[in-house]
Structure formats: structure tokens, C-alpha cells
Amino acid sequence: MLNRQCQVLISDMLPDSLPPQVLIVGEQGVHFSKVTNLLGQEFEHILFDARHGIHLEALAIAVGTLKMGGTFCLVLSAWEDLEKRPDFDSLRWNSGTSVIRTANFIHHFKQCVEHHHFPILRQESAVSFPSVFHCEEKGKSATVEQQQILEQILQRKCDLYFLTAKRGRGKSALLGLLVNHIDTPIYLTAPNKNAVNSLYDFAKESVEFIAPDELSQRLRQNAAFAENAWLLVDEAAMIPLSLLQQFSQYFRHIVFSTTIHSYEGTGRGFELKFKQKMHRTFQQFELYQPLRWQKNDVLEDFIEDLLLLEVEDKFEQIAYNPQEEVQIDEIAQSQLIRAPEFFYGLMTLAHYRTSPIDLRRLFDGTGQRFYLAKYQRQLIGAIWALEEGGMEDETLIEQIRQGTRRPKGNLVPQSLCFHGNFPQACSLKSLRISRIAVQPHWQQKGIGQRLISSIDNAKVDFLSVSFGYTEELAHFWQKCGFILVHLGEHQEASSGCYSAIAVKGISEEGIAFVKIAQRQFQRNVALSTHPLVETMLQGEIDWMLNEEDWQSLKNFAYFNRTLFSSMPAIQRLLRAQNKINFPQLSSYLTKKQLPFDKKKSVECFRLEIKQYLEELL
């Protein structure tokens, strides 16, 4: 069997006008944004254009599609001074609006290339793609390793089964072979239907594929079909945890298959998170033998080193000891990235959606702060925070409030400015807790609260956090002194929860701002159409129109303020005025049904408010 090869080509021969893309030799180019369409396919040779920046997710996916014996050619614009070149990929993940250099990651990248002894070719060198490709016929029968797992699953001793492996180990093939041995109804779900093609190659019987959101809806409507059925979930770590928990309540048996060390997230962290919430019997299996390439494949080893994919496996979890003192310190980014494995390993365990974009941000992102909790020099908890706010351009801030501009970065200040009519959220300086993680054995011991308390002396006006709302998380942030000031309209795709924003005042200005934001949230939540309203009602409903309401109405009528955010002000207006002036809005509030499609309905609503406001002038 032949190894896969990698070559690094330093060249400007490709046209500069060519957008960044993965170039499949003999096929048309595939843009990085569409690279997930390659999943489930295999290619003999790949030319990867990294002259404008190294898109890590695309790189990992492309390497995973290369056949045994194939050659991967990575094209760069320079080598010796690559650290000094602008990295256009930074526009995806850095909080700033301009391209930056990424010297720290490039240093790490070069070390990995040199460690694996990839040849560095120059522009005048010829890229050697073998003219005759080694073709190996794939068998349709189970390997010894697969057969052993199949036999254990088919004993049906448990309700749920977890199947994990690195890429290319035959997880999808095993699911296809499993189909051939089950005589009750079987359903299949996955985040990407194209990625399960190999499952169909091995399954002799037909299997109905249902997208995760569609499956969730069918279960809510009539779950009887799932009572005696099996469900196969491929790439489970890419599906919201809330949906997986819903599926586990209905199907008789479920096999959750997921890739560990994935470009989308981490399978180990997924297992840990999911099992904490599970109340059914389960078994765990893992495939080790590579099928699509040889063991110790140099390209696979390179990607694992480059993306720090094995740090979650190597992260040492230590037992809780209440007798010893825990030390908490802020650490500079420059110091952290000298040995980022422990910090990044903890993050991947605690947040299974940690992905290569987070790694790029860790190495070179601007405006980051890190707080580490250690016990006997062992990392037990950490906070990853991002600096936000401090904006001085008043025109830009007003455009954000109107919804006509949404510059990159400043997630919480922009959300509060736009949805809450708080321009001061943009001008005040804040620190957003992007990630917080505590070792499993040390959780529920007050470490998270102590970490957050350590930020109270930060030279900012307020702290913020954006999280998927659950009562458990909301209670945690409340214990830490944070106040809920915003609920998102839609459920997050990653968690299945509604996004929430909570803040904590630090400076005098920040404390005053948080009080105002809290008062307004509590005043408006009673008149919101949010599904969580009933759990948050406090006191009498305030029906009096105030200045904030009039501002909301103007921004809704003349600009891009959303119907959802404007609804409290609209309801107060309709109660105070004759509803005949607002026929469409009045009908909507009565029937709870849009008169047209959403876009046209909102246009009609804007027009009704606009006409009324102009009559007042």
C-alpha cells in the first residue's frame, strides 16, 4: 500500500485574481466556503491554494478526501518571510475589520511542515503528480474490528451506542453493514446527506434519511413511528445537543457515530457533554484501524499536529482536592501560545464545538485576555475573554442602532445597541467572556465563580456573556452577579437554545448602564412574543409610551429594527391609539398570524407605523 504525500509549493504562477479555493486536479475549483460538499468523496490529487491565507477547516477536509497514494500540493506565496505577509483568512476570525499578519500561527505551521519533512518546492520546480495511480478495490465485508463491534451492538444489551473514530476508520461503513442485520424500521440522520454516501455503499437495504430538524418536527407531531425503530446518527457532534437528547427519548435503539478530532468540533468533548445529560443504558465503541490510508499516515499526523487535535486526549484530568489552594492569574497571550496545548485541551473538552477557527484566533487574534486557575501548577479552569466596545465613531454607532451597519466584531455591544436601543453599549469598554471551562472533577466547586470574580478588577466598564439560555446556565450567571438583559428571537443552530446576553457592571458608568438595561428588559419582556416570557414575568405590565418606545418605533418605521425587538413599543402604541389606524398590525396581534409572507408582512407593518408617525408631525 502506498503512503499519501504532501508537497509545499512556493509559487505565484496561479493568477492573483483567482479567489482562494481548493483546486481538485482534473476537476473544477471548489471555494473554501463550499468545501463541505467534498465530504464523502475521494480524490487522487489535490492542489490547495493557500497563497492568501490558510483556511484550516478547508485544509482538514481536503486532506481527508485524498486517496491512498495521492499527492497533496499546498501552494504558498512565500516561505522565508511568510510571517510578514498579510493573512486574508484573518478577516473570518479576528475581531478587527482589517487584514492582519499571523506570525504566531505561521511559526507553528512551519514547525509542523519541517517536523514531517515535507519538501519545499520553488516556483520553477515541477509538482510531481504520479501519472499512474495505485487503485485498490474496496471490499464490502466487515473488517475483524468492525465485525466485533457489530456483534456486540446486535446483542441489544443497551439502548444507546456510541461509535467514535478518527477519519477514514470505517464508521459510516459499519453503520451500513449494521443495516443489513436489523429487521425493524431504521432511520438515518446526519448534518450533511452527502457525507453518508459510504453508508449507502455498504447497506443492502434502503434506509430513510431524515434531516435533523425535520426528524425533530416529525417526533413532535407523532412519535409513534420511533417506538420500535433504530436511529443511526452520523457525525453526531455536529448536531445540536438538544436535538440528540430529544431523539434519545423516543427511539428504541440509537447508534451515535461521530468523528473525534474533527474540523467541526471534538468528539471527546461531545461524548462528555452528552453522557452528562443521559439517563439510558449505553455502550461505547471505537474504531482504530485506518482503511482509507495506512497506519501512521504522514498527512494525518501533520493535520493532527497542526490543529492540535490530540490535546483533548492528552489533557490530564486530576481529582478534586478541597484542601489545597487554587491560584488564579491573568496570563498574556504571548506567554500562553508558547505552550497552548493544556489551555486548548481544556477548551476542547468543555466546549465540543471548539474548531480550527478558534485555534487561529488563539494564536493571533487581537484584543484577547486569558485567566487561568491552577492547582499545584495543573490547569483546572480557564476563561477566554474578548475586549469589546470603546467605539468613538458616533455616526457608526447610530447606524448600528438603526440596523444600517453591522461592522465585524463587538458582538454584545452591537446586539444591545440594535435590539435594546443602547448606543452607550458601544461607547463603553467591556469584556465578553467567550469561553469558560472547568475540569469535570472540579465542577460545582465554585471554581467558575472564582474565575469570574478575578475579572472584577479589569479596567472596563462592564463584563458580558452571550450563552444558549437554560435555567441552569442562567442561574449560574446570576450567582456570578450577571443580569439578563436580552433574549434572542431564534434558537441557535449549535445548541438548540435561545441566545441570551447577561451583563455585570464594573465601573460607575457600567453599573448605571446595567441598571438601565435591566429595567428596560424587565419592562419589555412582558410584551414580548418570546416563548420564554412566562418564566420571566415580574409585576404589572407598563403600558405607558416613553422616549425609548418612540425611538424603537422610529427605527422600525424608517430603518431596519426588527419586528420582534419593536413589538413591546408597537403593543403600547396600539393600546394607546385607535387600532383602526393599524389594521394589519392589529389583525396580526389578534390572530397571531402574519397576513403575508414574513418579508411582505413586515413591510406592511413598517408602512402603518411610518404613516402614523408622519401624521404626528
N, C-alpha and C positions, 0 to 999 in steps of 0.2 A: 504494500500500500504506500502511496505517495503522500508526503507532507504537503501542507499548504505553504506558500511562500509569500513574503512581503518585500516590496522594494519601495524606497523613498526617492522620488524623482524631483530634483530641483530644476524648475523649468518655467519659462514664461512663453512657451510655444503655444499654449492654449490661448485663444482670443480673450483679451481683457474684458470684452463686452459680454462674455459668457457668464451667466449667473451661476452662483455656487450650486453644484449638483453632483450626484453620484452618477458617473458615466459607466454604463454596462457595455463592455466591448461587444460590438456586433448588434447592439440594441440602442434605442433612443435614450436620451438622458432622463434621469429621474431627479427632480428637485428634492432638496432636503425635506421640505415641508410635506412631501408625498412619499417619503421613504418607507413608511409603514406598509405601503402597498406591496413592498418586496417580500414581506413575511410569507412564509410557506413556499417560496420559490428558491431555486438554486441556480448559480451562475458559475461558469468555468473561469472567467477572469473579470476583474473589476478595476476600473480606473476611478479613483476618488479625488475630486478636485477640492483641495484644502488651501488653495492659494489665498483666499480671502478670510480664512479662519477655520478652526477645527470644530465642526459640529459633532459633538461627542455621541449623541443619540444616533445620528445617521451613521456614524462610523461603526458603532457597535452592531447596528442592524445589518449593515452591508457586509461586515466581516462574517456574520453568522450565516449569510446566504452563499458564501463561497464554497464550492465543491472541493472534495479531497483532490489534491494535486493541482489546484488552481493557483493563480498568482494575483495578489492584491497590490496595486500600484497606487501609492499615496503621493499626490502632486503638491509640492510646496513652492512658494515664490522665492524662498531663500533658506539658508541653513545657519551660517555663521552669525548673522545679525537678526535672526527671526524674532528674538525677544523685543527688538526695537520697532518691528513692523506693526501698524495698526491692525487690530483683530476685529473684523466686522461682525463676527459672531457675538461679540460682547454687547451688541445692540439688543440681543434677545434676553440677556440675563442681568446686565448691570443696571443699577438704578438711575444712572445718568442718561442724558439724551445724546451724547456724542460717543464716537468710537474711542476705545482706549487700547493701550498696549497691555499684553497679558504675560509679562516676563516670568511670573512665578509658575504659571501652568506650563509655559513653553520649556522652562528649565526641567520640570518634571517629565514632560513629554520626551525631551531629548535624552534624558537619563534612561527612560524605558526603551527607546529605539536602540540606544547603544548597548543596553543590557542584553537585548535579544539579538544583537548582531545583524540588524537589517542593513543591507547595502545602501549607501547613499550615492545615487547616480546623479550626474550633471546633465545639463540640457542637451549636450552633444551626444550623450550616451543613448544607446538603444534600449528600450524597455523590452525585456525578453519574455514574451508570452509563448509557451510551448505550442508548436503547430499541431502536434498530435496529443490529444487529451486522453488521460487514463480513465476509461469508463468502467465502472464496476456495477454489475447487476445487483439490484437490491432484492433481498428476499422478503417474502410476505409472511414468514413464520416468526414466532416469538424467539428471542434470544433466551438463554438459560436464565438470565437475570429477570427478564420480563415475565417468563413463564412462572417463576417462583412467586412473583407479586400477584399475577393473575389468579393463581390457585388460592392464595390467601384471601383475596378480595371475594372470590366466588364462594367461599365458605360462609359468607354473610354473617360473620360473628359480631359485626358492629354496624352502626347506622351510617357513619360518615368515614370517608377515607381521604387522606392527604397524600398526594403523589408529587414529589419535588425532584428537580434535577437541574443541572446546567443545560444550556442549549445543546442540541444535537445528540441527546441521550435516548430519544425514542419515547418521550412521554405521550405525544399525540398518537403514535403508532400503537402504543399499549392500550390507549383508550379505544382505538378502532378494533383491536383484537378482542377487547373485553365485550364489545357489542355483539360479537359472534357467539358468545356463551350465555347471553341473557335472553330469556323468553318472555319477559314482561316489558311493558312500554318503556322506551328510552328517549330522553330528550337531551339536546346538546345546546349549550350556550357558551359564548366567548365574546370578548370585546371586538374582535375582528374576524369576520367569517372567512376571509382569505387565508388566515393563519391556521385553519383546521383542515386544509386540503389533504394533508398527510393522514389525518384520521380517516377520511373517506377512502383513501387508498387502501387501507387495511381492513375496513369494515365491509363485510359481505352483505349485511343487511342495511336497509336505509334507516337513517336517523334524522328526526325532525330537528332542524336548527331554529332556535328562537333567540333573538337578541335580548340582552339582559333586561332592558326597560320594558320590552314587550312581554317578556315572561313575568315580570313583576305585576304588570297590569292584568294579565290572564289569571294569575293567582288571586288577585284581589276580587276579580269578577266571579270566578268559580274555580275553587281549588280542588274539586273532586278528581280531576284528571291526574293529580300528582300522588294520590293516596298509595297506590301500589307500583309507582313508577320509579325508575332510576333517572338521575340527572347527572350528566357529565359536564363539568365546568372547566374549560381550558383557559389558561392564563388567568387564574382566579385573582391574583394580586392586582390585576388591572381593573377589576370590577369593584364598585363601591361596597364597603364592608356592610352597610345597611341592607343592600340587596342580597348579599350572600347569607346574611342572618335570616332574612325573610325566606329565602329558598330552603334553608335548613329546617324551617318549621313545618314544611309541607311534604317534601319528597321522602319516600321510604328509605332510599339509599342515595347518597351523593358521593361522587368522586371529585374532589377539588384538586386539579392539576395546576401547578404553577412553576415558572422558571425562577430559580434562585440566581442571584447576581444578574438581574435583568436591566436593560436600558431604561425601563419604565419605573422600576422600583425594586424592592428587595423581598425575596420570598421568605427569608428567615423572619424578618420583621413582620411580614404578613401573618405567618403561622402564629407568632407570639400574640399579636393583636387579636386574631380571630379566636384562638383557643381560650383566651381570657373570657370571652363572651359566650362560650359554647356550653350547652347543657345536654348533649347527646354523646353516646359512645363513639369512639373513633380509633382508627389505626393510622400509623404514619409509615410511608414507604419512600425510598429514594433510589433513583437510578444513577449509576456511576459510570458505566462503560460507554464511551463515545461511539456513535455509529456513523456519523457523517464525516468524521475525520479521525486521525489516530490519537491515541492517548498521548498526553504531553504535547499537544499541538502548539506550535510556537505562536501562531496568531491568537489563539485562545488565551494563552499565558500573557501575551502582550496586552490584550484588552483588559484582562483581569488586573494587571498591574497598573495600567494607565487610568482606569476608572475606579481603582481601589475597591474592587468588587468583593474581595475576600476579607475585608476588615471586619465585617459583622460576624463572620465565623471565628475570627481570631480574637475578637474582643473578650477580655476576661471579665466574667461576672463574679463578684465576690459577695460573700454572705454578709448580712446586716449585723453590725456590732454597735449597740447603743452606748457602749462605754467610752468609745474613742471620739475625739473631737473631729469635726468636719471643717475643712478650711475652704473658704470661698474667695476667689480672686478674679479680677478682670485681667485678661491676657491680650496682648497686642496681636493683630492678625499676622504680622511678620514673624512673631515667635511661634504662633500656632501652626503655621504651614510648614515649619521645619520638620515637624513630625505629626502630620494631621490624622494618622491612622486611628488613634484612640478616640478622638473627638468625632470623626466621621463615622467610625464604627458604632458609637453610641447613638448617633443620629439615625443611622440606617436601621438599628434595632427598634428604636422608639417610633420612628416615622417611616413606615414601609414604602411610602411614595417618594422617598429620597431618591433623586435621579441625577444623571450626569450634569444637568443644568445647575444643580445645587453645588456640585463639585467645582464647576467653573467659577461660580460666584464665591465659593470659599477661598479659592486661590487668589483671585484678582479683583473681586467686586469691591467697590468703594463704599464708604460710609457704614462699615460693619463693626459690631462690638461683640465680644465674647466673654462670658462669665462661667468659670469652671468651679465645681465643687469636688474636692478630693478628700479621700480617706487614706491615710498612710501613702500618699503620692499616687493612689489609684483613682482614676476618674470615675465618679459615681453619678454625676449630674452636670448639666450644662445648659446655658441659654445662648442662643444665636439671635442677636438683635440687629435691627437696621435703623439708621438715622433717617428721619423724615422731617418734613416741614421746613421752617426757616425761609420760606419764599418771600421775596421782596417786590416782585412784579405785580402791582395791584390790578393792572389790566388783565393779566393772565389769570389771577385768582378770580376775578369777576367772570371771566369766560368759563372757568371751571364750574363756578356756581350755576351759570346758565346752561351748562352742558354743551357748549360750542367747542370747547377744547378739552382734551384728556391727555396731557403730556405723560411721558413714561415715568414710572416710579411714584412715590408718595401715596401708597395705597390707601391708608387710613385718612390722612388729611383731605385727599380728593373726594373720598366717599362721604365724609362728614360735611364737606363744603357743598357738594352737589345735592346729596339726599337730605341733609339736615339744615341747609342754608347757613352754614357756619364758615364764613371766609377766614375767621381767625384760626381755624384748624390748620390752614395752610401757612399762615404767617408765624404761628407759634412753633417752637422747636419741640420735636417729640422723638421718642424711641419706640419702635414697634418690636415686640417680642415675636420674631418669626418662627422660632422653634424653641421648645423647652423639652428636655429629656432627662429622665432619672432611671438608673439601673432598676430592673424589675424587683430585686430583693430589697431595694431601698425605697420603693414607692410607698405612699401612705405613711411616711415617717416624718413629714414636714420639710423634706429637703427642697422640694419645689418652691414652697413658700419662702424658705430662707434664701434661695437663689434670687427670687423676685425682690425680696427686701433689700438685697445687696445692691440693687439698681437704684434705690431711692435717692442716693446721693449723686446720680448722674446729672450733669449740667444741662437739663432740658426742662421744658415746661410741663410736659405730661408724658406718661407711658401709655402704650396702646397694645391691643392684641386683637387679631381677627381669627375667629375659630368657627368650626362647624357646631352649631348650637345643640347641646344636650343638657339635660338638667344637671347631670354630674359635672360636666365641664363648667357650666355657668356657676354652679355652687363653688367650685374650686377657685375661679377667678374672683368671685365675690369675697371669699375668705382672704384673698390676697389684696383686697382693697380696691378692686376694679368695679366700675359702674357700667352696666349695659346701656348703650346709647343708640344702637342701630341694629335692626334685623333686616337681612336681605330678602328680596322678593322671591328668589328662586332657590331651589335646593342645589347644593354643589354636586357636580358630577363625581368628584373624588370620594366624598363622604356620604352623600345622600342626605346631608343635613342642611338646614338653612344657615347661611353665613351670618355671623354676629360680630359686632365690634364693641369692645369694652375699653374704658379709659380710666386712668388714675392720675390725679393732679399731683404735680411735684412743686413747681414754683407758685407764687401767689396768683399770677395770671393764669397758670394752668389749673389751679384749684377752682378759681372763679369760672373758668370756661367749662370745666367738668360739671359744676353745679347747674349752669345754664343748660348744657346738653342733656343732663339727667332730667331736669324739669320739663324740657320740651318733649323728650322721648315719652315720659310718663303721661304728658298731656295728650299726645297724639296717638299713642298706641291703642287707646280705647276706640278711636275712629278709624283705625287701620283695617284693611281687609286681610291681614296676615293670619294664617292658620293657628299661630301660637298665641293670639291675642288673649284668649280666655284665661291662660295661665299667668298673665301679667297685669290684669286689671287692678287698679288701685283707686278707690274713692269715686267721687262724682265725675261725670263727663263734663268737660268745659266746652260749651257751645259758643262762647264769645269770640268773634273775629278779632285778631290782634295784628300788629305790624308784620310779624313773621308769616301769618296766614296770607296777608296781601302780597308779600314778596313771593310766596310759593305760587299763588295764582298768576302773578305776572310772568314768572319764569316758566310756568306751564303753558300759558297762552301764547307767549311770544318767543319762547326758546325751546329747550329740549328736556325740561324737567319731566320725569316720568309720571304717569297716571297714578301708580302705586304710591310714590312719595308725596303726591299732591292731594291724595284722597281725603286726609283729615281736613285740610283747608276747604276743599270742594264741598264736603258734607256740611261744614259750618256755614258756608255761603248759601247753599240751597235751603238750609233751615231758616236762615235769616231773611231770605228773599223769596219772591213768588216763584214756585217751581215751574210755572208755565214758561218762564224765560229760559228754562234749561230742559227742553223736552227729552232729548236723547240721554242726558246725564241722569235725569230724574227716573226715566224708564230703566236705565241700567242699574241704579241703586235699588230700585223696587224689585226688578225681576232677577237681578244678579246674572244677567246675560248680555253679552256685547251685541249691539244691533247689527254690526257688520263684522268683517274680519278685524283682527286687532289693530292693524295699522290704520285702516279707514275709520274705525270707531274712535280711536284717539284723535285723529284729525278733526272729526266732528265735535268731539268734546272740547278740543282747544278752541275751535271757532266759536262755540257757545260762550265760553269764558271770555274770549277776546272781545266779542260783541258787547257783552255786559260791561267790561272794563272801559271800553271806549265810550259807552253811553254815560258813564260817570264823569267823563272829562268835560 
